[in-house]
Amino acid sequence: MITRCPVCRGLQVGKVGSDQYYCWNCFLEFNYNRGKFNLYEVAEDGTLIAMEKPSQIL
């Protein structure tokens, strides 16, 4: 079970899907697949935008 955000290491993480999590500190959704974290920004209309590069997070 994931209890910390992989970006900010915050503990305010909630489960929003079967394998999808949301961080209330940095406002990103993420999941863990094939040995790596996949990060998503939530757009205004609720769609998820994949964060491809770590530099996009900062």
NORLIN-V226865 format. One record per backbone hydrogen bond with DSSP energy under -1.0 kcal/mol. NH is the residue of the N-H (numbers start at 0). CO is the residue of the C=O. E is the energy in kcal/mol with one decimal. If there is no record, write none. Layout:
nh=(NH & NH)
co=(CO & CO)
e=(E & E)
//
This chain:
nh=(4 & 8 & 12 & 13 & 15 & 16 & 20 & 21 & 22 & 23 & 26 & 28 & 29 & 30 & 32 & 35 & 37 & 39 & 40 & 42 & 45 & 48 & 50 & 55 & 56)
co=(9 & 4 & 10 & 21 & 19 & 19 & 29 & 13 & 27 & 11 & 22 & 39 & 20 & 37 & 35 & 32 & 30 & 28 & 48 & 46 & 42 & 40 & 38 & 52 & 53)
e=(-2.1 & -1.2 & -1.9 & -2.6 & -2.3 & -1.5 & -2.8 & -2.8 & -2.6 & -2.7 & -1.3 & -2.6 & -2.4 & -1.8 & -2.7 & -1.3 & -2.8 & -3.0 & -3.0 & -3.1 & -1.8 & -3.0 & -2.8 & -1.6 & -1.2)
//
